[in-house]
């Protein structure tokens, strides 16, 4: 597991830098600790607290992980993410599907270009050996250092998402009644995956059913708690819309996250999305969350209008920039 140590060891201003592979399950704790300290330093009290079990879910295979040490102290890491996984916290979610979702996810306490560059080069080589077709990385506007590094290795911008936030100082409006012929049913588990997948496929052009299933299962396996009502037609039980309202721990308390939200095209523009949002905001209020966050594509004007109507505001320095490198 540790065969890369000597090959990648070097000396820098920080001390002796060494890349190493996975040793044992305690390394998942190491990664969670590095990530949380680094994210707190970069983003303050809005930072989501990542627990060890989430790191295990995201990595899935130990050989995908590399840790950088300075004089024996773990300071940095990089890994290739599990297939079918969705990252819901710091970067928001993608409205679409990458068949093999890859990093690099590298969040560093010690921001030294030589360490980061060697980790990134290791990941690119590993991805090529594994037959991965592209690498995806999400950054924010303040991360100019990381953008420069990624672009030096051939990454280019392909998409942007606004990060939006709502501060609830009073209870949200009571959810309106659904139109005649429609009802809400709670997500019950794998028996409802077909309904959820059909909405996501229609709303966001999901291509692979099996990977959509993995997304949803990973979603509920990684969150502390989540509310996922599905709007269906009473007569046929055909699904027409869904929203995922998840709770996320941050340094300043519990934050609500609208993780994904979709209505099939034939019912868009009829107020179904607004009704689902009303239900989600009431769920957050009752669970004690007073801050709600979400991400939306910059070009999705229809969704932006809905969110702004509910009081969500764009946080400019948390815009999500998607960079991709084709291999």
DOMARVEX-477974 format. One record per residue (C-alpha): residue in three letters; y, z negated, x. Coordinates in steps of 0.1 Angstrom, whole numbers, padded with zeros to 4 digits, always signed. Layout:
! DOMARVEX-477974
alaYZX;...
***
This chain:
! DOMARVEX-477974
unk+0000+0000+0000;unk+0023-0007+0029;unk+0016+0024+0050;unk+0052+0036+0049;unk+0068+0006+0067;unk+0068+0018+0103;unk+0075+0054+0094;unk+0107+0045+0075;unk+0119+0015+0096;unk+0153+0018+0113;unk+0182-0003+0124;unk+0216-0003+0107;unk+0247-0025+0105;unk+0228-0046+0080;unk+0199-0053+0103;unk+0164-0038+0103;unk+0159-0016+0072;unk+0124-0009+0061;unk+0109+0010+0031;unk+0077-0003+0017;unk+0053+0003-0012;unk+0040-0020-0039;unk+0023-0052-0027;unk+0014-0072-0058;unk+0027-0079-0093;unk+0053-0103-0079;unk+0072-0071-0068;unk+0081-0065-0105;unk+0100-0098-0103;unk+0117-0086-0071;unk+0128-0054-0088;unk+0141-0072-0119;unk+0161-0096-0097;unk+0177-0068-0077;unk+0185-0049-0107;unk+0201-0078-0126;unk+0222-0090-0097;unk+0234-0055-0089;unk+0242-0046-0125;unk+0261-0079-0130;unk+0282-0071-0099;unk+0290-0036-0112;unk+0294-0041-0149;unk+0302-0078-0155;unk+0291-0099-0184;unk+0282-0069-0206;unk+0252-0063-0184;unk+0218-0063-0201;unk+0193-0088-0186;unk+0161-0069-0177;unk+0129-0090-0178;unk+0099-0084-0156;unk+0077-0071-0184;unk+0102-0043-0190;unk+0100-0033-0154;unk+0062-0032-0157;unk+0065-0010-0188;unk+0089+0014-0171;unk+0071+0019-0138;unk+0035+0019-0151;unk+0019+0029-0117;unk+0025+0009-0086;unk+0025+0039-0062;unk+0056+0052-0079;unk+0077+0023-0065;unk+0095+0019-0032;unk+0114-0012-0021;unk+0139-0013+0007;unk+0141-0045+0028;unk+0167-0057+0053;unk+0152-0081+0078;unk+0124-0088+0054;unk+0147-0094+0024;unk+0143-0070-0006;unk+0177-0054-0013;unk+0171-0021-0030;unk+0145-0001-0049;unk+0137+0032-0065;unk+0109+0043-0088;unk+0096+0071-0110;unk+0096+0061-0146;unk+0066+0060-0169;unk+0060+0091-0190;unk+0073+0088-0225;unk+0095+0059-0218;unk+0131+0054-0231;unk+0157+0035-0212;unk+0177+0017-0238;unk+0200-0007-0221;unk+0224+0001-0194;unk+0223+0039-0197;unk+0218+0044-0234;unk+0192+0069-0247;unk+0189+0106-0246;unk+0189+0125-0278;unk+0161+0148-0270;unk+0129+0146-0249;unk+0122+0150-0213;unk+0084+0155-0210;unk+0082+0135-0178;unk+0111+0111-0177;unk+0118+0104-0140;unk+0145+0084-0121;unk+0158+0079-0097;unk+0166+0045-0109;unk+0182+0028-0079;unk+0205-0002-0084;unk+0215-0019-0052;unk+0228-0052-0041;unk+0235-0037-0007;unk+0254-0004-0011;unk+0246+0013+0022;unk+0243+0051+0020;unk+0216+0053+0047;unk+0193+0030+0026;unk+0200+0048-0007;unk+0197+0082+0009;unk+0163+0075+0024;unk+0151+0060-0010;unk+0163+0091-0028;unk+0146+0115-0003;unk+0114+0095-0006;unk+0115+0100-0044;unk+0122+0137-0042;unk+0093+0142-0019;unk+0070+0121-0041;unk+0081+0140-0072;unk+0073+0173-0056;unk+0038+0161-0045;unk+0032+0149-0081;unk+0042+0183-0095;unk+0072+0169-0114;unk+0096+0197-0124;unk+0129+0179-0124;unk+0146+0145-0117;unk+0171+0130-0140;unk+0197+0103-0132;unk+0223+0086-0154;unk+0255+0074-0138;unk+0289+0061-0150;unk+0324+0074-0139;unk+0329+0044-0115;unk+0297+0052-0096;unk+0314+0079-0075;unk+0295+0068-0044;unk+0262+0074-0062;unk+0274+0107-0076;unk+0284+0119-0041;unk+0250+0109-0028;unk+0231+0127-0056;unk+0251+0159-0053;unk+0244+0159-0016;unk+0207+0161-0025;unk+0212+0189-0051;unk+0218+0171-0084;unk+0242+0186-0108;unk+0258+0174-0141;unk+0243+0188-0173;unk+0255+0164-0201;unk+0278+0135-0210;unk+0274+0107-0235;unk+0302+0084-0248;unk+0294+0047-0247;unk+0308+0032-0279;unk+0313-0005-0288;unk+0320-0024-0319;unk+0332-0061-0320;unk+0325-0076-0353;unk+0349-0105-0362;unk+0338-0107-0398;unk+0307-0098-0418;unk+0302-0061-0423;unk+0304-0046-0458;unk+0274-0052-0480;unk+0251-0021-0478;unk+0255+0002-0507;unk+0226+0012-0529;unk+0207+0043-0519;unk+0210+0074-0542;unk+0185+0077-0570;unk+0151+0089-0557;unk+0154+0073-0523;unk+0143+0040-0508;unk+0140+0022-0475;unk+0107+0011-0461;unk+0102-0010-0430;unk+0085+0004-0399;unk+0050-0012-0400;unk+0035+0001-0368;unk+0014+0031-0356;unk+0006+0041-0392;unk+0043+0051-0396;unk+0046+0071-0364;unk+0041+0104-0382;unk+0071+0096-0405;unk+0094+0085-0376;unk+0083+0115-0354;unk+0091+0140-0382;unk+0126+0127-0385;unk+0132+0127-0347;unk+0117+0162-0344;unk+0140+0176-0370;unk+0171+0157-0360;unk+0168+0160-0322;unk+0144+0188-0315;unk+0116+0168-0302;unk+0089+0191-0288;unk+0059+0171-0279;unk+0044+0148-0306;unk+0023+0128-0282;unk+0053+0120-0261;unk+0074+0111-0291;unk+0047+0086-0300;unk+0049+0071-0265;unk+0086+0067-0269;unk+0084+0048-0301;unk+0055+0026-0289;unk+0073+0019-0256;unk+0105+0011-0276;unk+0089-0016-0296;unk+0069-0029-0267;unk+0100-0035-0246;unk+0124-0050-0270;unk+0128-0086-0280;unk+0132-0076-0316;unk+0141-0045-0335;unk+0148-0034-0371;unk+0137+0001-0380;unk+0141+0011-0417;unk+0129+0045-0427;unk+0146+0062-0456;unk+0121+0081-0477;unk+0119+0100-0510;unk+0103+0078-0536;unk+0082+0105-0552;unk+0067+0120-0521;unk+0074+0093-0495;unk+0087+0121-0473;unk+0109+0106-0446;unk+0145+0118-0444;unk+0162+0094-0419;unk+0158+0064-0397;unk+0178+0041-0374;unk+0166+0017-0347;unk+0186-0015-0344;unk+0176-0035-0314;unk+0187-0068-0299;unk+0195-0070-0262;unk+0201-0100-0240;unk+0233-0099-0219;unk+0250-0124-0197;unk+0275-0132-0225;unk+0249-0135-0252;unk+0230-0112-0276;unk+0242-0076-0281;unk+0231-0052-0308;unk+0221-0017-0298;unk+0217+0013-0320;unk+0190+0028-0299;unk+0184+0060-0319;unk+0196+0072-0353;unk+0187+0104-0371;unk+0187+0122-0405;unk+0169+0154-0412;unk+0192+0185-0415;unk+0187+0190-0453;unk+0201+0155-0460;unk+0229+0155-0434;unk+0264+0152-0448;unk+0252+0132-0479;unk+0261+0098-0467;unk+0225+0088-0457;unk+0236+0081-0421;unk+0264+0058-0432;unk+0240+0039-0454;unk+0216+0034-0426;unk+0244+0022-0403;unk+0255-0003-0430;unk+0220-0018-0431;unk+0218-0019-0392;unk+0252-0037-0389;unk+0241-0063-0415;unk+0209-0068-0396;unk+0229-0075-0364;unk+0253-0099-0381;unk+0225-0119-0396;unk+0207-0121-0363;unk+0238-0134-0346;unk+0249-0104-0326;unk+0287-0098-0328;unk+0289-0069-0303;unk+0271-0036-0311;unk+0268-0007-0287;unk+0255+0028-0288;unk+0256+0061-0270;unk+0264+0096-0284;unk+0267+0130-0269;unk+0303+0140-0262;unk+0299+0172-0282;unk+0284+0155-0313;unk+0316+0154-0333;unk+0298+0146-0366;unk+0282+0115-0353;unk+0315+0105-0335;unk+0333+0106-0368;unk+0307+0083-0384;unk+0309+0058-0356;unk+0347+0057-0355;unk+0348+0052-0392;unk+0328+0020-0387;unk+0352+0008-0360;unk+0333+0018-0329;unk+0355+0026-0299;unk+0348+0047-0268;unk+0346+0027-0236;unk+0358+0053-0210;unk+0345+0037-0178;unk+0310+0035-0194;unk+0306+0071-0202;unk+0271+0083-0193;unk+0269+0113-0170;unk+0235+0130-0168;unk+0227+0146-0134;unk+0196+0167-0129;unk+0178+0182-0099;unk+0152+0209-0105;unk+0123+0208-0080;
***
